[in-house]
Every structure is written in C-alpha cells, then in structure tokens.
Amino acid sequence: MRNGIYILMIGLSMKTIYTLAFVVLVLTANTAHANRQLAVRNGCMGCHADTEYDAPTWPELAAKYHKYQGQADAASIQGDKLRQGKLFKNIKAHRKLTPTNATDLMQWIIDGAN
C-alpha cells in the first residue's frame, strides 16, 4: 500500500505505469525482432541457420560474443571487424554490410541473438 500511495503522490496512476511497462516490452521485443529481420534481409540465415555450410549458428555466435555485453562500443568495433573480414574468413556478404547494419547485427548477437 505504501508504494501505491507513493506512486499516486508523484502523479502517476497504475494505468499509466502499466501502459509505460507495455510500451517498454513492445519496443524491446520489436528491436530483437527487427534485428532478426535484418539478418534475414541481409542473407545471414542462409549460412548461419542449421545448414550444410560451415558457418557458426546463432546460438554459437551468441555464446562466443556474450563476453562483450555491457561494453559501450563493442558492437561497433566488432561490426567493423566483421565488415573488414577480420572476424572470420573474408566473406563477401560480411563486406557488403553497411556500418549501421553490421553494428546492429553484432549488438543482436552480443545480446543473445534471440
């Protein structure tokens, strides 16, 4: 009850709090979905899904890059390395990524590629 009184004292209703929580959840879910769609649009799924190619799967990549979680510039740095062919073999599809797309994909991987 004390928390409810405090919330009412600062002028936020429970409806407003629930609405804000819902918006945060939707934005978070859409970001993960958007980055999966970015991977689809850039052809990443052709090699990194369970296929006959010798490319690491999304769970393998997520496990490898999990160590970068919480590091401010990690996605950008790793995205640049990806585009320059420094992370894996010099792969044409990686070189074609824009800097923004490479950073977004690496952030998605660092965050677990879900």
Secondary structure by P-SEA (a helix, b strand, c coil): caaaaaaaaacccaaaaaaaaaaaaaaaaaaaaaaaaaaaaacccccccccccccccaaaaaaaacccccccaaaaaaaaaaaaccccccccccccccaaaaaaaaaaaaaccc
